[in-house]
């Protein structure tokens, strides 16, 4: 079942006629979809609001497009798209990130079934240009298998939740060797899918307190215990407890494990 979202644009337009004078109508931009990869958009004009919505809805239903999603929650890769002077940079995000983007792109993602995405717009924010640019970018994106066949190399994914462990996502039918790759070929995945474009990022300045003399005193005091939190996490991950090379010799110095609700049995173990 299709879902209609007439929230993009609804405005009053006028057309000057020779015999009727100024003719007033309503212009509505509608996006419709089924939240499973099927979506379309259209513009409808009429004197009445309901008639304009009906026209736009029927036209959008006749121009449906199927957009394939990655794991049914985000896009396959970062991409750059442009319509007119409006530039859109879209970034793929992991599950739970949410939709951090313009309201027009957010509506399109909701009717498509995309749940995690980040998009940045540069240039004019004309709603029709944003909608057309985003749909063009979605249609032009490539699957991992297509990218692997195009480059003749493996597509490897590094994810933060997997501690950046390399995972082969797709492999080509014919793999090129190191000698067959020219030295000037772009092998960076993000640079390749963005078309050698760079996103404009605002320069980050250091916090104001780093210029104060008290900050240098703080760094000198914290020098003895720096990285202790990382060492504790590493020990818990490797050994399951906080320990040292003297733990086996002096087991009574082993720190007690924290429990939110202590039972009488655990209290006896701690006292012993």
ZIZIKA-V79086 format. One record per pair of residues at least 24 apart in sequence whose C-alpha atoms are under 7 Angstrom apart, sorted by the first residue. I is the first residue (numbers start at 0). J is the second residue. D is the distance in whole Angstrom. If there is no record, write none. Layout:
BEGIN
i:j:d
I:J:D
I:J:D
END
This chain:
BEGIN
i:j:d
0:33:6
1:31:6
1:32:5
1:33:4
2:31:5
2:32:5
2:33:6
2:110:7
3:30:6
3:31:4
3:32:7
4:29:6
4:30:6
4:31:6
5:29:5
5:30:6
7:103:6
25:51:7
26:51:7
27:51:6
27:52:7
27:55:7
28:55:7
29:55:6
29:56:6
30:59:7
30:107:7
31:59:6
31:110:6
32:110:5
32:111:6
33:110:6
33:111:7
34:109:6
34:110:5
34:111:4
34:112:4
35:111:6
35:112:5
36:65:5
36:66:5
36:67:6
36:68:7
36:111:5
36:112:6
37:63:6
37:64:6
37:65:5
37:66:6
37:111:6
38:63:5
38:64:5
38:65:7
38:110:7
38:111:6
39:63:4
39:64:6
66:137:7
66:138:7
71:112:7
71:113:7
72:112:7
72:113:5
72:114:5
72:115:6
73:113:5
73:114:6
73:115:5
73:116:6
75:142:6
77:189:7
77:192:6
77:193:7
78:136:7
78:192:6
78:193:5
79:136:7
79:193:5
80:132:6
80:133:7
80:135:7
80:136:5
81:132:5
82:128:6
82:131:7
82:132:5
83:128:7
84:122:6
84:123:6
85:121:6
85:122:5
85:123:5
85:124:7
85:128:6
85:129:7
86:120:6
86:121:5
86:122:6
87:118:7
87:119:6
87:120:5
87:121:6
88:118:6
88:119:5
88:120:6
89:117:6
89:118:4
89:119:7
90:116:6
90:117:5
90:118:6
91:116:6
91:117:7
92:116:5
92:117:7
103:130:7
104:130:7
143:168:7
143:169:6
144:169:5
144:170:7
147:171:5
148:172:7
151:175:6
END
